Amino acid sequence: MIVITLTDCPPKVRGDLSKWLLEISTGVYVGNLSARVRDELWGRVCEHVKEGRATMVYSSNGEQKLDFAIHNTSWLPVDYDGIKLVRKPGSKKREQSESRVEIEKLPMSRAEKMHQVQQIQKSRARKQRTPDYVVLDLETTGLNPLRDQIIEIAAIRVEEGKEISYYQSLISCEQIPETVIQLTGITREMLEQEGKPIEQVLKEVLEFIGDTRIVGHNASFDWRFLQQACRQSEMKLGHPPLLDTLNLARQKVDGVEDYKLLTLSKYFHFVILEPHRALADCRLTHQLYEKLKRIEAED
């Protein structure tokens, strides 16, 4: 089962969806698709939707029996005690209002009220602590996970805002377009000499990630490629929560030409060493995420 909702989307995208799904309301499509067709369709949606917004919910083998993907939306994926949810970011004013409501509901006993206040403060402090996360980035031969291949994977593990370890590997690939060579600097010779089999790299990077929360720039793009690679290699991929700095930047940053990682990195004056290389992009994404968290805290 699959449900896709669209807003501000071009007729071409609606036409593509209508070939496979039933439109039960304006911009709401429902149907049953194979995983291959679903990923292909979602890839076309993300490629052509431009400034529109899209959300996809579909059946999966996880604990909730469902999973979701989002594109160009301010709603953010969150993990709540192992349950995947989508949360609309709230304002500080609303949070303060909720805090007042929490206190108003406290028992009338002064001792009990003080105890409850302390518990609320401790809970809020736990939420504000920087959780551990892994930044993930891939380089690929194209934009379609069904036709194109991963040529490089990198990830860095972050604790208390600092990188503590990293993983990086090139992947064996028979063909790589000249445009990708020019963009990334990854050559056919490099892949032949340094590239590992995709099955080995997937095993290593999934062990590195574990069940830790993942941060990425346009995270759903990388995750679709990882899902397809695991499916082809008959490997099990978990469901760690994803946080997308692309969506977060759209909410917090104004006055930029676009929201590409390099554009945002130049805007914030980050040091750019190897653009479009997975490990370097991981480190830029790490800096961007920490910067956006500080901006969010100041709002």
PyMOL commands that set and color helices and strands:
alter all, ss='L'
color gray80, all
select helices_A, chain A and resi 11-20+35-48+92-104+110-128+178-184+188-194+198-209+219-232+245-252+261-267+278-298
alter helices_A, ss='H'
color red, helices_A
select strands_A, chain A and resi 2-7+22-25+28-31+53-59+66-71+76-80+83-87+133-140+150-159+162-170+213-216+242-244
alter strands_A, ss='S'
color yellow, strands_A
deselect
rebuild
show_as cartoon
